[in-house]
Amino acid sequence: MQVPLSLALSPPLPPALLIAAMLIVLAAGVVRGFAGFGFSALCVAGLSLFAPPAQVVPPIFVLEVLASLTLLRSALREVDWAWLSWLALGNAICIPLGIAALAWLDDMHLRLLIGLLLLTAALLLRSGWQLALAPTRGTRLATGLVSGLVNGVAAIGGIAVAVMLSTTQMAPAVMRATLVLMFLLTDLYALAWASVFSTGGQQASALVGVDTLRWAVWLGPAMLVGIWAGNRLFRGMSPAHFRRCVINLLIVIALVSVLRAVAVLLA
Protein backbone atom coordinates (compact mmCIF):
# COMPACT_ATOMS: atom_id res chain seq x y z
CA MET A 1 0.00 0.00 0.00
CA GLN A 2 1.39 3.37 -1.00
CA VAL A 3 1.44 6.14 1.60
CA PRO A 4 0.87 9.77 0.54
CA LEU A 5 4.05 11.83 0.81
CA SER A 6 2.20 14.48 2.83
CA LEU A 7 1.34 11.87 5.48
CA ALA A 8 4.84 10.37 5.52
CA LEU A 9 6.41 13.80 6.06
CA SER A 10 3.85 15.24 8.49
CA PRO A 11 5.18 16.16 11.96
CA PRO A 12 4.93 13.28 14.46
CA LEU A 13 4.17 15.64 17.37
CA PRO A 14 2.44 18.98 18.03
CA PRO A 15 4.75 22.00 17.44
CA ALA A 16 5.73 22.61 21.08
CA LEU A 17 6.52 18.95 21.76
CA LEU A 18 8.32 18.63 18.44
CA ILE A 19 10.65 21.51 19.35
CA ALA A 20 11.33 19.87 22.73
CA ALA A 21 12.07 16.56 20.97
CA MET A 22 14.47 18.28 18.58
CA LEU A 23 16.34 19.88 21.49
CA ILE A 24 16.67 16.52 23.24
CA VAL A 25 17.99 14.86 20.07
CA LEU A 26 20.32 17.81 19.45
CA ALA A 27 21.84 17.46 22.92
CA ALA A 28 22.13 13.67 22.55
CA GLY A 29 23.77 14.18 19.17
CA VAL A 30 26.42 16.43 20.75
CA VAL A 31 27.19 13.67 23.27
CA ARG A 32 27.35 11.04 20.49
CA GLY A 33 29.63 13.16 18.30
CA PHE A 34 31.91 13.94 21.23
CA ALA A 35 32.16 10.61 23.08
CA GLY A 36 30.89 8.04 20.57
CA PHE A 37 28.10 6.70 22.82
CA GLY A 38 25.04 7.75 24.84
CA PHE A 39 22.64 8.80 22.07
CA SER A 40 19.98 6.10 22.55
CA ALA A 41 19.96 6.24 26.35
CA LEU A 42 19.50 10.02 26.42
CA CYS A 43 16.95 10.10 23.59
CA VAL A 44 14.77 7.30 24.89
CA ALA A 45 14.80 8.73 28.43
CA GLY A 46 13.96 12.22 27.19
CA LEU A 47 11.45 11.47 24.46
CA SER A 48 9.59 8.92 26.61
CA LEU A 49 8.41 11.83 28.76
CA PHE A 50 5.83 12.72 26.11
CA ALA A 51 5.64 9.72 23.77
CA PRO A 52 5.29 5.95 24.37
CA PRO A 53 8.63 4.10 24.36
CA ALA A 54 7.34 1.70 21.70
CA GLN A 55 6.84 4.71 19.42
CA VAL A 56 10.19 6.30 20.26
CA VAL A 57 12.60 3.36 20.16
CA PRO A 58 12.32 2.32 16.46
CA PRO A 59 13.19 5.76 14.97
CA ILE A 60 15.95 6.28 17.54
CA PHE A 61 17.37 2.93 16.49
CA VAL A 62 17.38 4.07 12.86
CA LEU A 63 19.02 7.36 13.85
CA GLU A 64 21.73 5.43 15.73
CA VAL A 65 22.65 3.63 12.51
CA LEU A 66 22.72 6.96 10.66
CA ALA A 67 24.91 8.47 13.40
CA SER A 68 27.43 5.64 13.09
CA LEU A 69 27.52 5.99 9.30
CA THR A 70 28.12 9.73 9.69
CA LEU A 71 31.20 9.10 11.86
CA LEU A 72 32.36 5.97 10.03
CA ARG A 73 34.91 7.52 7.68
CA SER A 74 37.02 9.07 10.42
CA ALA A 75 36.52 6.09 12.75
CA LEU A 76 37.98 3.57 10.30
CA ARG A 77 41.39 5.25 10.59
CA GLU A 78 41.56 4.99 14.39
CA VAL A 79 39.67 1.84 15.43
CA ASP A 80 41.32 -0.79 17.63
CA TRP A 81 40.51 -3.92 15.63
CA ALA A 82 41.66 -6.29 18.38
CA TRP A 83 39.12 -4.84 20.80
CA LEU A 84 36.42 -4.49 18.16
CA SER A 85 36.59 -8.11 16.98
CA TRP A 86 36.14 -9.56 20.49
CA LEU A 87 33.49 -6.99 21.41
CA ALA A 88 31.56 -7.89 18.27
CA LEU A 89 31.82 -11.61 19.05
CA GLY A 90 30.59 -11.13 22.62
CA ASN A 91 27.68 -9.00 21.44
CA ALA A 92 26.79 -11.54 18.75
CA ILE A 93 26.50 -14.24 21.42
CA CYS A 94 24.62 -12.29 24.10
CA ILE A 95 22.37 -9.79 22.28
CA PRO A 96 19.81 -12.50 21.39
CA LEU A 97 19.97 -13.79 24.98
CA GLY A 98 19.22 -10.32 26.31
CA ILE A 99 16.34 -9.82 23.89
CA ALA A 100 14.93 -13.27 24.73
CA ALA A 101 15.17 -12.53 28.47
CA LEU A 102 12.66 -9.72 28.04
CA ALA A 103 10.03 -12.28 27.06
CA TRP A 104 10.16 -13.89 30.53
CA LEU A 105 11.54 -11.27 32.91
CA ASP A 106 10.41 -7.84 34.11
CA ASP A 107 12.38 -5.51 31.85
CA MET A 108 12.16 -2.44 34.13
CA HIS A 109 13.56 -4.31 37.14
CA LEU A 110 16.39 -5.53 34.92
CA ARG A 111 17.04 -2.04 33.58
CA LEU A 112 17.08 -0.63 37.09
CA LEU A 113 19.61 -3.25 38.24
CA ILE A 114 21.82 -2.70 35.19
CA GLY A 115 21.62 1.07 35.55
CA LEU A 116 22.60 0.89 39.23
CA LEU A 117 25.58 -1.36 38.47
CA LEU A 118 26.81 0.96 35.70
CA LEU A 119 26.26 4.03 37.88
CA THR A 120 28.28 2.44 40.69
CA ALA A 121 31.12 1.59 38.29
CA ALA A 122 31.15 5.11 36.84
CA LEU A 123 31.19 6.69 40.32
CA LEU A 124 34.09 4.45 41.33
CA LEU A 125 36.02 5.55 38.26
CA ARG A 126 35.23 9.19 39.04
CA SER A 127 36.62 8.74 42.57
CA GLY A 128 39.97 7.65 41.14
CA TRP A 129 39.52 3.90 41.54
CA GLN A 130 41.30 1.92 38.83
CA LEU A 131 40.50 -1.56 37.56
CA ALA A 132 43.78 -3.39 36.99
CA LEU A 133 42.74 -5.78 34.22
CA ALA A 134 45.08 -6.58 31.35
CA PRO A 135 43.49 -6.15 27.88
CA THR A 136 43.67 -9.87 27.11
CA ARG A 137 41.38 -11.74 24.74
CA GLY A 138 39.41 -13.01 27.71
CA THR A 139 38.91 -9.48 29.06
CA ARG A 140 37.80 -8.23 25.66
CA LEU A 141 35.42 -11.13 25.13
CA ALA A 142 33.97 -10.79 28.64
CA THR A 143 33.36 -7.09 27.98
CA GLY A 144 31.60 -7.96 24.73
CA LEU A 145 29.44 -10.61 26.45
CA VAL A 146 28.34 -8.19 29.18
CA SER A 147 27.76 -5.45 26.62
CA GLY A 148 25.65 -7.75 24.45
CA LEU A 149 23.47 -8.84 27.37
CA VAL A 150 22.97 -5.24 28.51
CA ASN A 151 22.29 -4.17 24.92
CA GLY A 152 19.64 -6.81 24.47
CA VAL A 153 17.90 -6.00 27.75
CA ALA A 154 18.24 -2.23 28.03
CA ALA A 155 19.85 -0.91 24.81
CA ILE A 156 22.70 0.69 26.80
CA GLY A 157 25.45 -1.81 26.09
CA GLY A 158 27.72 0.96 24.88
CA ILE A 159 27.89 2.35 28.39
CA ALA A 160 29.22 -0.99 29.67
CA VAL A 161 31.96 -0.94 27.02
CA ALA A 162 32.75 2.72 27.73
CA VAL A 163 33.16 1.93 31.44
CA MET A 164 35.67 -0.81 30.62
CA LEU A 165 37.58 1.18 28.01
CA SER A 166 37.81 4.12 30.41
CA THR A 167 39.99 1.96 32.66
CA THR A 168 42.52 1.36 29.89
CA GLN A 169 45.21 3.62 28.47
CA MET A 170 43.50 3.63 25.07
CA ALA A 171 43.87 6.95 23.23
CA PRO A 172 40.66 9.03 23.09
CA ALA A 173 40.41 8.89 19.29
CA VAL A 174 40.86 5.11 19.31
CA MET A 175 38.28 4.60 22.06
CA ARG A 176 35.76 6.80 20.28
CA ALA A 177 36.34 5.13 16.90
CA THR A 178 36.03 1.64 18.38
CA LEU A 179 32.71 2.58 19.99
CA VAL A 180 31.39 4.05 16.73
CA LEU A 181 32.08 0.88 14.73
CA MET A 182 30.83 -1.37 17.51
CA PHE A 183 27.54 0.55 17.57
CA LEU A 184 27.11 0.20 13.83
CA LEU A 185 27.61 -3.56 13.96
CA THR A 186 25.53 -4.17 17.07
CA ASP A 187 22.67 -1.92 15.97
CA LEU A 188 22.29 -3.75 12.68
CA TYR A 189 22.62 -7.11 14.43
CA ALA A 190 20.09 -6.21 17.13
CA LEU A 191 17.69 -5.06 14.41
CA ALA A 192 17.82 -8.49 12.82
CA TRP A 193 17.21 -10.28 16.14
CA ALA A 194 14.42 -7.88 17.11
CA SER A 195 12.70 -8.91 13.88
CA VAL A 196 13.10 -12.58 14.82
CA PHE A 197 11.66 -12.10 18.31
CA SER A 198 8.84 -9.78 17.23
CA THR A 199 5.29 -11.13 17.32
CA GLY A 200 3.76 -11.35 13.90
CA GLY A 201 6.50 -9.16 12.49
CA GLN A 202 5.08 -6.07 14.20
CA GLN A 203 8.41 -4.75 15.45
CA ALA A 204 10.11 -5.38 12.16
CA SER A 205 7.43 -3.54 10.22
CA ALA A 206 7.45 -0.68 12.72
CA LEU A 207 11.14 -0.12 12.10
CA VAL A 208 10.44 0.64 8.44
CA GLY A 209 6.92 2.02 8.82
CA VAL A 210 5.46 5.45 8.19
CA ASP A 211 5.74 6.57 11.83
CA THR A 212 9.44 5.68 11.88
CA LEU A 213 10.01 7.70 8.71
CA ARG A 214 8.19 10.69 10.15
CA TRP A 215 10.20 10.69 13.38
CA ALA A 216 13.52 10.13 11.59
CA VAL A 217 12.88 12.86 9.00
CA TRP A 218 12.00 15.48 11.60
CA LEU A 219 14.61 14.54 14.22
CA GLY A 220 17.47 13.53 11.92
CA PRO A 221 18.67 17.07 11.10
CA ALA A 222 18.86 17.98 14.82
CA MET A 223 20.94 14.86 15.46
CA LEU A 224 23.32 15.63 12.58
CA VAL A 225 23.85 19.20 13.83
CA GLY A 226 24.55 17.85 17.31
CA ILE A 227 27.04 15.29 15.99
CA TRP A 228 28.84 18.02 14.04
CA ALA A 229 29.08 20.18 17.19
CA GLY A 230 30.23 17.24 19.34
CA ASN A 231 32.84 16.29 16.76
CA ARG A 232 34.28 19.81 16.89
CA LEU A 233 34.37 19.72 20.69
CA PHE A 234 36.36 16.49 20.56
CA ARG A 235 39.12 17.88 18.34
CA GLY A 236 42.15 19.13 20.18
CA MET A 237 41.01 17.91 23.61
CA SER A 238 43.68 16.42 25.84
CA PRO A 239 43.42 12.71 26.73
CA ALA A 240 43.09 13.48 30.45
CA HIS A 241 40.29 16.00 29.90
CA PHE A 242 38.49 13.65 27.52
CA ARG A 243 38.65 10.80 30.03
CA ARG A 244 37.16 13.01 32.77
CA CYS A 245 34.38 14.15 30.42
CA VAL A 246 33.60 10.56 29.44
CA ILE A 247 33.36 9.42 33.07
CA ASN A 248 31.07 12.38 33.88
CA LEU A 249 28.88 11.47 30.89
CA LEU A 250 28.75 7.86 32.06
CA ILE A 251 27.50 8.99 35.46
CA VAL A 252 24.82 11.24 33.92
CA ILE A 253 23.59 8.62 31.42
CA ALA A 254 23.52 5.81 34.00
CA LEU A 255 21.67 8.09 36.43
CA VAL A 256 19.13 9.01 33.74
CA SER A 257 18.55 5.31 33.05
CA VAL A 258 18.05 4.58 36.75
CA LEU A 259 15.64 7.48 37.26
CA ARG A 260 13.62 6.48 34.20
CA ALA A 261 13.30 2.89 35.42
CA VAL A 262 12.30 4.07 38.92
CA ALA A 263 9.68 6.45 37.46
CA VAL A 264 8.14 3.66 35.37
CA LEU A 265 8.09 1.24 38.32
CA LEU A 266 6.48 3.82 40.62
CA ALA A 267 3.88 4.67 37.98
C-alpha positions as CSV (number, residue, x, y, z in Angstrom):
1,M,0.0,0.0,0.0
2,Q,1.4,3.4,-1.0
3,V,1.4,6.1,1.6
4,P,0.9,9.8,0.5
5,L,4.0,11.8,0.8
6,S,2.2,14.5,2.8
7,L,1.3,11.9,5.5
8,A,4.8,10.4,5.5
9,L,6.4,13.8,6.1
10,S,3.9,15.2,8.5
11,P,5.2,16.2,12.0
12,P,4.9,13.3,14.5
13,L,4.2,15.6,17.4
14,P,2.4,19.0,18.0
15,P,4.7,22.0,17.4
16,A,5.7,22.6,21.1
17,L,6.5,19.0,21.8
18,L,8.3,18.6,18.4
19,I,10.6,21.5,19.3
20,A,11.3,19.9,22.7
21,A,12.1,16.6,21.0
22,M,14.5,18.3,18.6
23,L,16.3,19.9,21.5
24,I,16.7,16.5,23.2
25,V,18.0,14.9,20.1
26,L,20.3,17.8,19.5
27,A,21.8,17.5,22.9
28,A,22.1,13.7,22.6
29,G,23.8,14.2,19.2
30,V,26.4,16.4,20.7
31,V,27.2,13.7,23.3
32,R,27.4,11.0,20.5
33,G,29.6,13.2,18.3
34,F,31.9,13.9,21.2
35,A,32.2,10.6,23.1
36,G,30.9,8.0,20.6
37,F,28.1,6.7,22.8
38,G,25.0,7.8,24.8
39,F,22.6,8.8,22.1
40,S,20.0,6.1,22.5
41,A,20.0,6.2,26.3
42,L,19.5,10.0,26.4
43,C,17.0,10.1,23.6
44,V,14.8,7.3,24.9
45,A,14.8,8.7,28.4
46,G,14.0,12.2,27.2
47,L,11.4,11.5,24.5
48,S,9.6,8.9,26.6
49,L,8.4,11.8,28.8
50,F,5.8,12.7,26.1
51,A,5.6,9.7,23.8
52,P,5.3,5.9,24.4
53,P,8.6,4.1,24.4
54,A,7.3,1.7,21.7
55,Q,6.8,4.7,19.4
56,V,10.2,6.3,20.3
57,V,12.6,3.4,20.2
58,P,12.3,2.3,16.5
59,P,13.2,5.8,15.0
60,I,16.0,6.3,17.5
61,F,17.4,2.9,16.5
62,V,17.4,4.1,12.9
63,L,19.0,7.4,13.8
64,E,21.7,5.4,15.7
65,V,22.7,3.6,12.5
66,L,22.7,7.0,10.7
67,A,24.9,8.5,13.4
68,S,27.4,5.6,13.1
69,L,27.5,6.0,9.3
70,T,28.1,9.7,9.7
71,L,31.2,9.1,11.9
72,L,32.4,6.0,10.0
73,R,34.9,7.5,7.7
74,S,37.0,9.1,10.4
75,A,36.5,6.1,12.8
76,L,38.0,3.6,10.3
77,R,41.4,5.2,10.6
78,E,41.6,5.0,14.4
79,V,39.7,1.8,15.4
80,D,41.3,-0.8,17.6
81,W,40.5,-3.9,15.6
82,A,41.7,-6.3,18.4
83,W,39.1,-4.8,20.8
84,L,36.4,-4.5,18.2
85,S,36.6,-8.1,17.0
86,W,36.1,-9.6,20.5
87,L,33.5,-7.0,21.4
88,A,31.6,-7.9,18.3
89,L,31.8,-11.6,19.1
90,G,30.6,-11.1,22.6
91,N,27.7,-9.0,21.4
92,A,26.8,-11.5,18.8
93,I,26.5,-14.2,21.4
94,C,24.6,-12.3,24.1
95,I,22.4,-9.8,22.3
96,P,19.8,-12.5,21.4
97,L,20.0,-13.8,25.0
98,G,19.2,-10.3,26.3
99,I,16.3,-9.8,23.9
100,A,14.9,-13.3,24.7
101,A,15.2,-12.5,28.5
102,L,12.7,-9.7,28.0
103,A,10.0,-12.3,27.1
104,W,10.2,-13.9,30.5
105,L,11.5,-11.3,32.9
106,D,10.4,-7.8,34.1
107,D,12.4,-5.5,31.9
108,M,12.2,-2.4,34.1
109,H,13.6,-4.3,37.1
110,L,16.4,-5.5,34.9
111,R,17.0,-2.0,33.6
112,L,17.1,-0.6,37.1
113,L,19.6,-3.3,38.2
114,I,21.8,-2.7,35.2
115,G,21.6,1.1,35.6
116,L,22.6,0.9,39.2
117,L,25.6,-1.4,38.5
118,L,26.8,1.0,35.7
119,L,26.3,4.0,37.9
120,T,28.3,2.4,40.7
121,A,31.1,1.6,38.3
122,A,31.1,5.1,36.8
123,L,31.2,6.7,40.3
124,L,34.1,4.4,41.3
125,L,36.0,5.6,38.3
126,R,35.2,9.2,39.0
127,S,36.6,8.7,42.6
128,G,40.0,7.7,41.1
129,W,39.5,3.9,41.5
130,Q,41.3,1.9,38.8
131,L,40.5,-1.6,37.6
132,A,43.8,-3.4,37.0
133,L,42.7,-5.8,34.2
134,A,45.1,-6.6,31.3
135,P,43.5,-6.2,27.9
136,T,43.7,-9.9,27.1
137,R,41.4,-11.7,24.7
138,G,39.4,-13.0,27.7
139,T,38.9,-9.5,29.1
140,R,37.8,-8.2,25.7
141,L,35.4,-11.1,25.1
142,A,34.0,-10.8,28.6
143,T,33.4,-7.1,28.0
144,G,31.6,-8.0,24.7
145,L,29.4,-10.6,26.4
146,V,28.3,-8.2,29.2
147,S,27.8,-5.4,26.6
148,G,25.6,-7.8,24.4
149,L,23.5,-8.8,27.4
150,V,23.0,-5.2,28.5
151,N,22.3,-4.2,24.9
152,G,19.6,-6.8,24.5
153,V,17.9,-6.0,27.8
154,A,18.2,-2.2,28.0
155,A,19.9,-0.9,24.8
156,I,22.7,0.7,26.8
157,G,25.5,-1.8,26.1
158,G,27.7,1.0,24.9
159,I,27.9,2.3,28.4
160,A,29.2,-1.0,29.7
161,V,32.0,-0.9,27.0
162,A,32.8,2.7,27.7
163,V,33.2,1.9,31.4
164,M,35.7,-0.8,30.6
165,L,37.6,1.2,28.0
166,S,37.8,4.1,30.4
167,T,40.0,2.0,32.7
168,T,42.5,1.4,29.9
169,Q,45.2,3.6,28.5
170,M,43.5,3.6,25.1
171,A,43.9,6.9,23.2
172,P,40.7,9.0,23.1
173,A,40.4,8.9,19.3
174,V,40.9,5.1,19.3
175,M,38.3,4.6,22.1
176,R,35.8,6.8,20.3
177,A,36.3,5.1,16.9
178,T,36.0,1.6,18.4
179,L,32.7,2.6,20.0
180,V,31.4,4.1,16.7
181,L,32.1,0.9,14.7
182,M,30.8,-1.4,17.5
183,F,27.5,0.5,17.6
184,L,27.1,0.2,13.8
185,L,27.6,-3.6,14.0
186,T,25.5,-4.2,17.1
187,D,22.7,-1.9,16.0
188,L,22.3,-3.7,12.7
189,Y,22.6,-7.1,14.4
190,A,20.1,-6.2,17.1
191,L,17.7,-5.1,14.4
192,A,17.8,-8.5,12.8
193,W,17.2,-10.3,16.1
194,A,14.4,-7.9,17.1
195,S,12.7,-8.9,13.9
196,V,13.1,-12.6,14.8
197,F,11.7,-12.1,18.3
198,S,8.8,-9.8,17.2
199,T,5.3,-11.1,17.3
200,G,3.8,-11.3,13.9
201,G,6.5,-9.2,12.5
202,Q,5.1,-6.1,14.2
203,Q,8.4,-4.8,15.4
204,A,10.1,-5.4,12.2
205,S,7.4,-3.5,10.2
206,A,7.5,-0.7,12.7
207,L,11.1,-0.1,12.1
208,V,10.4,0.6,8.4
209,G,6.9,2.0,8.8
210,V,5.5,5.5,8.2
211,D,5.7,6.6,11.8
212,T,9.4,5.7,11.9
213,L,10.0,7.7,8.7
214,R,8.2,10.7,10.2
215,W,10.2,10.7,13.4
216,A,13.5,10.1,11.6
217,V,12.9,12.9,9.0
218,W,12.0,15.5,11.6
219,L,14.6,14.5,14.2
220,G,17.5,13.5,11.9
221,P,18.7,17.1,11.1
222,A,18.9,18.0,14.8
223,M,20.9,14.9,15.5
224,L,23.3,15.6,12.6
225,V,23.8,19.2,13.8
226,G,24.5,17.8,17.3
227,I,27.0,15.3,16.0
228,W,28.8,18.0,14.0
229,A,29.1,20.2,17.2
230,G,30.2,17.2,19.3
231,N,32.8,16.3,16.8
232,R,34.3,19.8,16.9
233,L,34.4,19.7,20.7
234,F,36.4,16.5,20.6
235,R,39.1,17.9,18.3
236,G,42.2,19.1,20.2
237,M,41.0,17.9,23.6
238,S,43.7,16.4,25.8
239,P,43.4,12.7,26.7
240,A,43.1,13.5,30.4
241,H,40.3,16.0,29.9
242,F,38.5,13.7,27.5
243,R,38.6,10.8,30.0
244,R,37.2,13.0,32.8
245,C,34.4,14.2,30.4
246,V,33.6,10.6,29.4
247,I,33.4,9.4,33.1
248,N,31.1,12.4,33.9
249,L,28.9,11.5,30.9
250,L,28.8,7.9,32.1
251,I,27.5,9.0,35.5
252,V,24.8,11.2,33.9
253,I,23.6,8.6,31.4
254,A,23.5,5.8,34.0
255,L,21.7,8.1,36.4
256,V,19.1,9.0,33.7
257,S,18.6,5.3,33.0
258,V,18.0,4.6,36.7
259,L,15.6,7.5,37.3
260,R,13.6,6.5,34.2
261,A,13.3,2.9,35.4
262,V,12.3,4.1,38.9
263,A,9.7,6.4,37.5
264,V,8.1,3.7,35.4
265,L,8.1,1.2,38.3
266,L,6.5,3.8,40.6
267,A,3.9,4.7,38.0
